[in-house]
Amino acid sequence: MKKNYFFVLLLILCQATFGQATDLYISMYAEGSSNNKFIEIYNGTGANVDLSKYKVRGSNNGGDWKAERDVALTGTLNAGAVYVIATDAADATILAKADLKLAYESPVHYNGDDAIGLFKDNGSGAFTLIDVVGVPTTDPGTAWEVAGVANATKDHTLTRKATVCKPNADWAASAGTNAGDSEWIVTAKDSEWGSLGSFNGCSSTPSLSISSPTENQVVPYAATVTVKFNVTNFNVATGGTGDGYIKWKLNDVAQAAKYDTNDISINVTAGTSYKVYMELVDNSGNPLATAVNVTRNFTVNKPCDLVIGAIETTCDALTAGTDTFSGSIAFTGGNTGVTYTIKAQVGGSDVGTIGGDNPSTVASGKITFTGLTEGTDVKVTIVGDATSSCDFSRTLYSPTCTAFPIVETFDYAADSKLTDAALWQTTSTSTDKVKVVAATLGNPYQAAEFPNPTGNMVSFDGAGADPYLEFYQQKAGTVYVSFVFTAADITKLTNANGGYFAVLAEPGGSYKGRIWLKQDATDATKYKIGMSTGSSSASYTSTLHTPNEEVFLVVGFDFTSKELLLWENPAPASFAAASAPAATLKATATGNDIPSSLGRFLLRQDSTSETPSILFDELRIATSWKDVTPKGATASIDKNSIAGFAAYPNPVLDKEFALTTASSEAKKVEVFTVLGSKVHTEVVKGLTNRIDLHGLNAGIYLLKVTEGTKTATKKLVVK
C-alpha cells in the first residue's frame, strides 16, 4: 500500500510541475550563419502524435505560403519528444539532431523576413495554421521584432518559453513587445545548439536562464558587458514579498544579491575571460528543494578600431584577351599602434602587388592592389597583431575587361550548361538547368528593321542555378541591357506577385534591377512584364503577351536620375539612335536599392511558381542606346545545311507535319522540348515523309534533322 500511496503522491507532484500542451508547437527557431537554419517542434500533449496530420509551410519575400516550401510530415512523434527540421547544409552539430534534412527549396530555407508555419489537418483534409513565426503576406524589411529585440528573426535563435502550453497562430501576440509578454527568448546567432533536440514545455517549475552572452561567446570589446537573463514561475522580490531572490557570483566571487530581474552590467577588461553563476534561492537565502542555477562563461575580445570601407576594381585594359585589373579597399581607424598584416591571395598563394596607404601608420585612406589577373577573384585578408581582434576577409571580384558592347548570341554546344561557357558563372550549388538550345528565337518585329537572332539560345524554368555574366563595372551614365525572350509556358506562373527572371546586379551580386512576369489577373493564358528596384512591389506594363510570343526588351539604369527604365518592344524608328526614347516604365531607386555600381547581368531561376518556361536570346550590354538596339536584317532564324529541307505546316496541325529534302538518303528525325528533353526520334528515308507527333502535348518544340554529316534545326509549334 505504501508503494501505491507514494505513486499517487508522485503523480500529483508531477502534474503540479508539468501540464499538458493542447497541441504541437514550434519550440525553437534559428536563422543563423550560412545555412544554419532549423525549427524544432515539441509534443507536450502527453500522448504520441501522428505527424501525417501536420505539415510545415514557408513563405518568401512577402508572398503567401509558397508551394515549393510545403513539407508534409510523416511518422509518429512520441509524447515529450521533439522533431527537428533543418537545411541539409547546416552545421554537423545541427544535422546530428535533425529528424528531417531538406535540400533547397524548403520551408527552412528562410531569411529573416520569410515566415514559417505549422499546419494541422482540420479533419476534412484541409490544413489550418496553428503556430507561426512571422506573417506570410507581410514583408517586414529585414526581419520581425521579437520580445522587443529588433530584427530578431534574422541572425538569432528563438526559444519558446517553458511556460507556453499551446500553439499560437497570432504572430503579434506570440512575438510580444518586450521580454515579459513575449512567448520567446531571443539569443544570439548560432546559439543554443546544445539545447536542440530536447524541450520541456508547459511547465510551472521555476527556471532561470541566461540569454546573453551565450556560452563561450567572444563578446566584442566594450567597457561593460550586459548579462541578460530570464526567470519563469518564480517571483523575484525584496523583503520577503515574493518567492525569493537571486544569488550570483562573478569569477566565483559573491556579488550583491539581486531582488529584481533587471539586466546585470559588468565592468570588463579586453582579452579577459569571465564566469557568471546565478541561482534562485528562497526568502531565507537557501537553495530551492530542486536547485535552479545556471553558469555562463564568456570572453571579452580585444579592441578593433579599423573600419573597412568601399571596395573598387577597375580594368587596366579592355581587350578580347586576358587583361590585368587593379583594386582598392578604403579604411578608417588606422594608425592606433596596431601593426596589420595584409595579404592578397588566390588558392592560398600571394598574387599582385600591395601598395597605397598602410593602416598600420595611416589613419584613413586606401589600400591598393595591382597586377591581378582578369577572371580570377582575389581574397584579401587584413589581420591585426596580438593587441587587436581585427581580422577582415574581403574579395576583389574580377571585372570583365571586355569593351562594350557585349553581344552574347549563346553560340555554344547544344545541350551544354550555360555555366560551362567562359563568360558565365554561378555561386549557386543547385543543379544547373539553364541549357543551350540549338536554335534561335524568331524576329519579334517580323520585319527587316530588327536583325534575326543568330547563334543559339538558352532555356530555363523553375528553381536552379542563377548564372551571371560580369561586365565592366559602371558607376555613372546609363547601363543598358537588351534581349529577346518568350515565355513558352506560363501555366506554373501562379505566384500572385509574379516572379523575376532577369537581374541587373552590383559586382558583388546584390540585386538592384529586376525584370518580372506575372499572369494576368483576369486571363491566366496571358502575362504582363514588369520591373522593380527592390525584391517586391513590381510595376507592370498594361500590354498582355501570349506564350511563344517573342518580345524585345531593353532595360537601363540611369545613375544620374537613379531610375530603372524599361522599354517593351520599342519602336524600330528608335533603333541605333543617339539617345533613348521615352521608357515604357520607370522607377526611382531609393535607400539600399540604389546601386553603388553595376557589373553583373543574371538569369534568375527562383521557383516553379515564379519562373515559367523561358527561352532567352540575343543579349546585349552597353552604355549607349544605339549599341543595344541593332538595326537591319542578319542571318536566317533557322539553321539548315540540308538541301531542299522544309517542314510544314508550322504551326503543326492535327499532330502531323511533312518533312521534305532533296535527297532520299536516310534521315534521323529528333524532337526536343525547349528544356532539351528528347520526346520523339525516328529514322526516315525518301524525299517526303509524314512525321506523327500524336504523343505530344500542344506547345513549342525544337526539330533537329540529321542527314549524313548535315543538320537542320527548326522551331516547331504544335497546336
C-alpha positions in Angstrom: 0.0 0.0 0.0 2.9 2.4 0.7 4.0 2.0 -2.9 0.6 2.9 -4.2 0.3 6.0 -2.0 3.8 7.0 -3.0 2.9 6.6 -6.7 -0.2 8.7 -6.3 1.7 11.4 -4.5 4.4 11.4 -7.2 1.7 11.7 -9.9 0.2 14.7 -8.1 3.6 16.4 -7.8 4.3 15.8 -11.5 1.0 17.3 -12.5 1.7 20.3 -10.4 5.0 20.8 -12.2 4.2 19.9 -15.8 0.9 20.5 -17.6 0.0 19.1 -21.0 0.1 21.2 -24.1 -3.0 21.4 -26.2 -1.2 20.6 -29.5 2.2 20.6 -31.2 4.1 23.9 -31.4 7.4 25.3 -32.6 9.8 25.2 -29.6 12.9 26.6 -31.3 13.7 28.6 -34.4 17.1 29.5 -35.7 18.2 31.9 -38.5 22.0 31.6 -38.2 25.1 32.0 -40.3 25.1 30.4 -43.8 22.7 27.5 -43.9 22.4 27.1 -40.1 18.6 27.3 -40.1 16.2 24.9 -38.3 13.0 24.6 -36.4 12.2 22.3 -33.5 8.6 21.0 -33.0 7.6 19.9 -29.5 5.0 17.4 -28.4 3.8 18.2 -24.9 0.3 16.8 -25.3 1.1 13.7 -23.1 0.3 11.3 -26.0 2.0 10.1 -29.1 1.1 12.1 -32.2 0.6 11.0 -35.8 2.7 13.5 -37.8 0.8 12.8 -41.1 -1.9 15.2 -39.8 0.6 18.0 -39.9 2.7 19.9 -42.5 5.2 22.8 -42.4 4.9 25.6 -44.9 7.1 28.6 -45.7 6.7 32.0 -47.4 9.1 34.1 -49.4 9.6 37.8 -50.0 6.3 39.0 -48.6 4.3 36.5 -50.6 1.7 34.0 -49.3 2.6 30.4 -48.4 4.7 29.0 -51.3 4.0 25.6 -52.8 7.8 24.9 -53.1 8.1 25.4 -49.4 5.5 22.9 -48.3 6.6 19.8 -46.5 4.2 17.1 -45.3 5.4 15.4 -42.1 5.4 11.6 -41.6 5.9 9.2 -38.7 5.0 9.4 -35.0 6.2 12.0 -32.5 6.3 10.5 -29.1 5.0 12.3 -26.0 7.6 14.7 -24.6 9.8 14.4 -27.7 10.7 17.0 -30.4 11.0 16.8 -34.2 13.9 18.9 -35.7 13.8 20.1 -39.3 17.0 21.6 -40.8 18.6 22.5 -44.1 20.7 19.7 -45.4 23.8 22.1 -45.5 23.6 23.0 -41.8 26.4 22.6 -39.3 27.1 19.0 -38.3 26.0 19.7 -34.7 22.6 20.6 -36.0 22.4 17.7 -38.5 23.2 15.3 -35.7 19.9 16.3 -34.0 17.8 16.7 -37.2 15.0 14.3 -38.0 14.4 15.8 -41.4 17.2 17.4 -43.6 15.8 19.4 -46.5 17.6 20.5 -49.7 16.8 23.8 -51.3 14.0 24.9 -51.8 12.2 24.2 -48.5 10.4 25.9 -45.6 13.6 26.1 -43.6 15.4 27.9 -46.3 14.1 31.2 -44.9 15.7 34.5 -44.4 14.6 36.8 -41.5 11.7 38.2 -43.5 10.2 34.9 -44.6 7.5 33.3 -42.4 7.3 29.6 -41.4 4.2 27.9 -40.1 2.9 24.7 -38.6 -0.4 23.4 -40.1 -2.8 20.7 -38.9 -5.4 18.7 -40.8 -8.8 20.1 -39.6 -10.4 16.7 -40.2 -11.6 17.3 -43.7 -8.3 17.2 -45.5 -7.7 20.9 -45.3 -4.8 22.2 -43.3 -5.1 25.1 -40.9 -2.3 27.2 -39.5 -1.9 26.5 -35.8 1.6 28.0 -35.0 3.8 30.5 -36.8 6.9 32.6 -36.9 6.3 35.8 -38.9 3.5 36.8 -41.2 3.4 35.2 -44.7 1.8 38.1 -46.6 3.9 40.8 -45.0 7.5 41.8 -45.8 8.9 43.4 -42.6 12.1 44.6 -44.4 15.0 42.8 -42.8 13.2 40.8 -40.1 10.5 40.8 -37.4 10.9 42.2 -33.9 10.5 39.7 -31.0 10.4 40.4 -27.3 11.5 44.0 -28.0 14.6 42.8 -30.0 14.8 44.4 -33.4 15.3 42.1 -36.4 15.1 39.1 -34.1 14.1 36.6 -36.7 17.4 37.2 -38.5 20.8 36.2 -37.1 19.2 35.0 -33.8 17.9 31.8 -32.2 14.4 31.9 -30.7 13.5 29.5 -27.9 9.9 29.1 -26.7 9.4 29.9 -23.0 8.9 26.8 -20.9 5.6 28.2 -19.7 4.0 28.1 -23.2 1.3 25.4 -23.3 -0.2 25.8 -26.8 0.5 26.8 -30.3 -0.3 30.4 -31.4 -1.3 31.4 -34.9 -1.3 35.1 -33.9 2.3 36.1 -34.5 1.9 39.6 -33.0 0.7 38.1 -29.7 3.4 35.4 -29.8 6.3 37.8 -30.6 5.1 40.3 -27.9 6.6 43.7 -27.3 9.1 43.0 -24.6 10.8 40.2 -22.8 8.0 39.8 -20.3 5.0 39.5 -22.7 6.7 37.5 -25.5 6.4 33.8 -25.8 10.0 33.7 -26.9 13.6 34.1 -25.5 15.9 35.7 -28.1 19.6 34.7 -28.1 22.5 35.4 -30.4 23.2 33.9 -33.9 24.3 30.3 -33.8 23.5 29.9 -30.1 21.6 27.3 -28.1 22.6 24.4 -30.3 23.4 22.4 -27.2 19.7 22.6 -26.2 18.5 21.4 -29.6 16.8 18.0 -29.6 15.0 18.3 -26.2 12.5 20.6 -24.7 10.2 20.7 -21.6 7.2 22.9 -22.2 4.0 23.8 -20.4 6.0 23.8 -17.1 5.2 25.5 -13.8 8.6 24.6 -12.4 10.9 27.6 -11.6 13.5 28.2 -14.2 16.5 30.5 -14.7 18.3 31.0 -18.0 20.9 33.5 -19.4 20.1 34.6 -22.9 23.2 36.8 -23.4 26.1 36.4 -23.6 25.9 32.8 -25.0 28.1 30.1 -23.6 31.8 30.6 -24.5 30.9 33.6 -26.6 33.7 36.0 -27.6 32.0 39.4 -26.8 33.0 42.4 -28.9 35.2 44.8 -26.9 33.4 47.3 -24.7 33.9 48.8 -21.2 30.9 46.9 -19.9 29.1 43.7 -20.8 25.3 43.3 -20.2 24.1 39.9 -18.9 20.5 39.3 -19.9 18.6 36.6 -18.1 15.1 35.1 -17.8 13.2 33.9 -14.8 9.9 32.0 -15.1 7.5 30.6 -12.5 9.3 32.4 -9.7 8.6 35.8 -8.2 11.9 37.7 -7.5 11.2 40.4 -5.0 12.6 42.1 -2.0 11.6 41.9 1.7 10.1 38.5 1.6 7.2 39.7 -0.6 8.0 37.2 -3.4 9.2 33.6 -3.8 12.8 34.6 -3.1 15.7 36.3 -4.8 18.9 35.7 -6.9 22.3 35.0 -5.6 25.1 35.4 -8.1 28.9 35.3 -8.5 31.4 36.8 -10.9 34.5 34.6 -11.3 33.5 32.7 -8.2 33.3 35.9 -6.1 29.9 36.5 -4.5 28.1 39.7 -5.6 25.3 41.7 -4.0 22.0 39.8 -4.1 19.5 40.7 -6.8 15.9 41.3 -5.8 14.8 42.1 -9.4 15.1 40.7 -12.9 16.8 43.7 -14.4 19.9 43.1 -16.6 23.3 42.9 -14.9 26.0 45.3 -16.1 29.6 44.1 -15.6 32.8 46.2 -16.0 35.2 44.2 -18.0 38.8 44.2 -19.4 39.7 43.4 -23.0 41.1 40.0 -23.6 39.8 38.6 -20.3 37.5 35.6 -19.6 34.6 35.7 -17.2 32.3 33.3 -15.4 28.8 34.2 -14.2 27.0 31.9 -11.8 23.3 32.6 -10.8 20.9 30.7 -8.6 17.4 31.1 -7.4 17.0 31.0 -3.6 14.1 31.3 -1.1 13.5 34.3 1.1 15.9 32.8 3.7 18.7 32.6 1.1 18.5 28.8 0.9 18.7 26.9 -2.5 15.3 25.6 -3.7 14.4 22.0 -3.0 15.4 21.2 -6.6 18.3 23.6 -7.2 17.8 26.1 -10.0 21.0 27.7 -11.3 23.0 28.5 -14.4 26.6 29.2 -15.3 27.7 31.2 -18.2 31.3 31.6 -19.5 32.4 34.3 -21.9 35.5 36.2 -23.1 35.8 39.9 -23.9 37.5 40.4 -27.2 40.4 42.7 -27.8 39.5 46.1 -29.5 39.4 46.6 -33.2 39.3 50.3 -34.3 39.9 49.6 -38.0 36.8 50.1 -40.2 36.8 48.7 -43.8 35.0 50.8 -46.4 34.3 50.7 -50.1 35.9 48.2 -52.4 36.7 49.1 -56.0 38.1 47.2 -59.0 39.0 48.5 -62.5 40.4 47.0 -65.6 43.9 48.0 -66.7 42.9 47.4 -70.3 39.8 46.4 -72.3 40.8 43.7 -74.9 39.4 40.4 -76.1 42.3 38.6 -74.3 43.1 38.1 -70.7 43.9 41.5 -69.1 45.0 42.6 -65.6 43.0 44.6 -63.2 43.6 46.7 -60.1 41.6 47.2 -56.9 41.4 49.2 -53.7 39.9 48.9 -50.2 39.1 52.1 -48.3 39.6 52.2 -44.5 39.4 54.4 -41.5 40.5 53.9 -37.9 44.1 53.2 -38.7 47.3 54.4 -37.0 46.4 53.3 -33.5 49.6 51.5 -32.7 48.4 48.2 -34.2 50.5 46.5 -36.9 48.4 45.0 -39.7 49.3 42.1 -42.0 47.7 42.4 -45.4 47.6 39.6 -48.0 46.1 39.2 -51.5 45.8 35.6 -52.4 44.3 33.1 -54.8 44.2 29.5 -53.6 46.4 30.3 -50.7 49.2 31.8 -52.9 50.1 35.5 -52.9 49.2 37.5 -56.0 49.7 41.0 -57.3 51.4 43.9 -55.6 50.0 45.6 -52.4 50.5 49.4 -52.0 48.8 52.6 -51.3 48.1 53.6 -47.7 49.1 51.4 -44.8 46.5 51.3 -41.9 49.4 50.5 -39.5 50.7 54.1 -39.9 47.9 56.0 -41.8 44.6 57.0 -40.1 42.5 56.7 -43.2 43.0 56.0 -46.9 43.0 53.3 -49.5 45.0 50.0 -49.7 45.8 49.3 -53.4 46.3 46.0 -55.3 47.8 45.9 -58.8 48.8 43.3 -61.3 45.7 41.0 -60.7 44.6 38.6 -63.4 41.2 39.1 -65.1 38.8 36.3 -64.5 40.2 35.4 -61.1 38.6 36.8 -57.9 41.2 37.7 -55.2 40.8 37.1 -51.4 42.2 39.9 -49.3 42.8 39.5 -45.5 43.7 42.2 -43.1 44.7 41.0 -39.7 45.8 42.9 -36.6 48.6 42.0 -34.2 48.3 40.4 -30.8 46.9 43.6 -29.3 44.0 43.6 -31.7 41.0 41.5 -32.6 40.8 42.8 -36.2 40.5 40.0 -38.7 38.9 41.0 -42.0 38.3 39.0 -45.1 37.2 40.7 -48.3 37.0 39.7 -52.0 38.2 41.8 -55.0 35.8 40.5 -57.7 37.4 40.5 -61.1 35.8 42.8 -63.6 35.2 41.6 -67.1 37.7 43.6 -69.1 35.9 43.4 -72.4 34.9 46.5 -74.3 31.3 47.4 -74.8 29.1 46.4 -76.4 29.0 42.9 -75.1 27.0 40.7 -77.6 26.0 37.2 -76.4 24.4 35.0 -79.1 24.8 31.8 -77.0 26.7 30.1 -79.8 27.7 27.2 -77.6 27.4 23.4 -77.9 23.8 22.2 -77.9 22.5 20.8 -74.6 25.5 22.2 -72.7 25.1 24.1 -69.4 25.3 27.8 -69.8 27.8 28.0 -66.9 30.2 25.8 -68.9 30.7 28.9 -71.2 33.7 31.1 -70.4 31.7 34.3 -69.8 29.1 32.7 -67.4 29.5 31.6 -63.8 27.4 30.9 -60.7 27.8 30.8 -57.0 24.8 28.5 -56.6 25.2 24.9 -55.6 21.8 24.0 -57.1 21.6 21.7 -60.1 22.0 23.9 -63.2 19.0 24.0 -65.5 20.0 26.8 -67.9 20.7 24.8 -71.1 21.9 25.8 -74.5 19.4 25.0 -77.2 20.5 24.5 -80.9 18.0 27.0 -82.3 17.2 30.7 -82.1 14.1 32.7 -81.3 12.1 34.4 -84.0 12.2 38.1 -85.0 9.8 39.9 -82.6 9.1 42.5 -85.2 8.9 40.1 -88.2 10.5 42.9 -90.2 13.8 43.9 -91.6 14.3 46.7 -89.0 15.4 44.2 -86.5 18.1 41.6 -87.2 17.1 37.9 -87.0 18.7 36.2 -84.0 21.9 34.2 -84.7 23.9 31.5 -82.9 21.8 29.5 -80.4 19.5 30.4 -77.4 19.1 29.2 -73.8 16.1 27.8 -71.9 15.3 27.5 -68.2 12.4 27.4 -65.8 11.6 26.7 -62.1 14.3 26.6 -59.4 18.0 26.1 -60.1 21.3 27.8 -60.5 21.4 31.6 -61.3 24.1 32.0 -63.9 25.5 35.5 -64.3 27.8 37.4 -66.8 30.1 40.0 -65.4 30.8 43.2 -67.3 33.0 46.3 -66.9 31.9 47.9 -63.6 29.9 51.1 -64.2 29.2 53.9 -61.7 28.0 56.7 -63.9 25.9 57.4 -67.1 23.4 54.7 -68.1 23.9 50.9 -68.3 21.7 49.3 -71.0 20.8 45.6 -71.4 18.6 44.3 -74.2 17.4 40.8 -75.1 14.8 38.8 -76.9 12.7 36.3 -74.9 9.5 34.4 -74.9 7.6 32.7 -72.0 6.9 29.4 -73.7 4.7 28.1 -70.9 3.1 30.2 -68.1 0.8 27.6 -66.5 3.1 27.3 -63.5 3.5 31.0 -63.1 1.0 31.0 -60.2 2.5 33.4 -57.6 0.1 36.3 -57.3 3.0 38.8 -57.2 4.7 37.2 -60.2 8.4 36.4 -60.3 11.6 38.0 -61.7 13.8 36.2 -64.2 16.4 38.7 -65.2 18.5 40.9 -62.9 21.0 43.8 -63.0 23.3 43.5 -60.1 26.3 45.0 -58.4 29.7 43.3 -59.0 29.4 41.5 -55.6 26.0 40.2 -56.6 23.5 42.5 -54.8 20.3 42.7 -57.0 19.4 46.2 -58.0 17.1 45.9 -61.0 14.7 43.0 -61.6 12.5 42.1 -64.6 9.3 40.4 -63.7 6.5 38.3 -65.3 3.1 37.5 -63.9 -0.2 36.0 -65.1 -2.9 38.5 -66.0 -5.5 38.6 -63.2 -8.4 38.1 -65.5 -6.9 36.0 -68.2 -4.4 33.4 -67.0 -3.4 32.5 -70.5 -1.7 35.8 -70.9 1.0 37.6 -68.9 2.4 41.0 -68.2 6.0 42.3 -68.0 7.2 44.4 -65.0 10.2 45.7 -63.2 11.3 46.7 -59.7 14.4 48.2 -57.9 13.7 46.0 -54.8 12.6 42.4 -54.2 8.9 43.1 -54.3 6.3 45.7 -55.4 7.0 45.4 -59.1 5.2 47.8 -61.5 3.8 46.2 -64.7 3.1 47.4 -68.2 -0.5 47.2 -69.5 0.3 45.1 -72.5 -0.8 41.5 -72.4 1.5 38.8 -74.0 0.8 35.3 -75.0 3.1 32.3 -74.6 5.5 31.7 -77.5 5.3 35.4 -78.5 8.8 36.9 -79.0 9.4 40.1 -77.1 12.3 42.5 -77.3 13.1 44.2 -74.0 15.6 47.0 -73.2 16.4 47.7 -69.6 18.5 50.6 -68.3 19.7 52.2 -65.1 20.5 55.9 -65.1 23.0 56.7 -62.3 22.2 60.4 -62.6 18.4 60.2 -62.0 18.7 56.9 -60.1 16.0 55.5 -62.3 15.4 51.9 -63.5 14.0 52.1 -67.0 12.2 49.5 -69.2 11.3 49.6 -72.9 8.9 47.0 -74.1 9.1 46.3 -77.9 10.4 49.9 -78.6 9.6 51.4 -82.0 12.1 50.3 -84.7 12.4 54.0 -85.6 14.4 54.5 -82.4 16.9 51.7 -83.1 20.5 52.8 -83.2 19.5 56.3 -82.3 21.9 58.6 -80.4 19.5 58.8 -77.4 16.8 56.6 -76.0 13.1 57.3 -76.5 10.6 57.6 -73.6 10.6 54.5 -71.5 7.6 52.2 -71.1 8.1 52.0 -67.3 10.4 53.8 -64.9 11.1 53.5 -61.2 13.3 55.6 -58.9 15.6 53.7 -56.6 15.9 54.8 -53.0 17.9 53.8 -50.0 19.6 50.5 -50.2 18.1 49.9 -53.6 20.4 52.5 -55.2 23.5 50.7 -56.7 26.9 52.0 -55.9 27.9 50.4 -59.3 26.6 47.8 -61.7 28.7 44.9 -63.1 26.5 41.8 -63.5 23.6 40.5 -65.5 21.9 37.4 -64.1 19.3 34.9 -65.2 17.1 34.1 -62.2 15.7 30.6 -61.5 13.6 31.3 -58.5 10.8 28.6 -58.2 8.2 26.7 -60.2 5.5 29.2 -59.2 7.7 32.3 -60.1 9.9 31.2 -63.1 7.9 29.9 -66.1 9.4 28.1 -69.0 11.6 30.8 -70.7 13.5 30.9 -74.0 16.2 33.7 -73.9 18.3 35.0 -76.8 20.4 37.9 -78.2 21.8 39.5 -75.0 23.5 42.9 -75.4 25.1 45.0 -72.7 26.4 48.5 -73.3 26.4 52.1 -72.1 24.6 53.6 -75.1 21.1 53.0 -76.5 22.4 52.6 -80.1 24.6 49.6 -79.1 21.8 47.6 -77.6 19.2 48.3 -80.3 20.6 46.7 -83.5 19.2 47.7 -86.8 18.9 45.7 -90.1 18.5 42.0 -91.0 21.0 39.3 -90.5 21.1 35.6 -91.0 18.0 33.4 -91.2 16.4 32.3 -87.9 16.7 28.6 -88.7 19.9 26.7 -89.3 20.0 24.4 -92.4 22.7 22.7 -94.3 20.4 20.1 -95.9 19.4 20.8 -99.4 15.7 21.1 -100.0 14.8 21.0 -96.3 11.3 22.0 -95.3 8.9 21.2 -92.5 5.2 22.1 -93.0 2.7 23.1 -91.8 4.3 25.0 -89.0 2.4 25.5 -86.6 1.7 21.8 -86.8 -2.0 20.9 -87.1 -3.5 17.6 -86.1 -0.2 16.5 -84.6 1.3 15.7 -88.1 3.7 17.5 -90.4 5.5 16.8 -93.7 9.3 16.7 -93.9 10.9 17.1 -97.3 14.5 17.1 -98.5 16.2 17.0 -102.0 17.8 13.5 -101.1 16.2 10.1 -100.4 19.2 9.4 -98.0 18.2 8.2 -94.5 17.5 11.0 -92.1 17.4 10.9 -88.3 14.5 13.0 -87.0 14.6 14.2 -83.4 12.2 16.4 -81.5 13.1 18.1 -78.2 11.3 20.2 -75.6 12.6 23.7 -75.1 14.3 22.4 -72.0 16.3 19.9 -74.1 14.5 16.7 -73.3 14.1 14.4 -76.3 10.5 13.4 -76.8 10.5 11.9 -80.3 13.0 10.1 -82.5 12.8 8.1 -85.8 14.7 7.4 -88.9 13.0 8.0 -92.3 14.0 7.7 -96.0 12.7 9.3 -99.1 12.1 12.8 -100.4 8.9 13.4 -98.4 7.8 11.9 -95.1 4.9 12.3 -92.7 6.0 12.7 -89.1 3.4 11.7 -86.5 3.6 13.7 -83.2 0.3 12.5 -81.6 2.1 11.6 -78.4 3.0 15.2 -77.7 1.1 17.9 -76.0 0.5 21.3 -77.6 3.4 23.6 -77.2 6.8 24.8 -78.6 9.4 22.2 -79.6 12.7 22.0 -81.5 13.1 19.9 -84.6 16.6 18.5 -85.5 17.1 16.5 -88.7 20.5 14.8 -89.4 21.2 13.7 -93.0 24.7 12.2 -93.2 27.0 14.9 -91.9 24.5 17.7 -92.5 22.0 19.0 -90.0 18.9 21.3 -89.9 17.2 22.7 -86.9 13.8 24.5 -86.7 11.4 25.8 -84.1 8.2 23.7 -84.2 4.9 24.9 -82.8 2.4 22.0 -82.1 -1.2 23.1 -81.9 
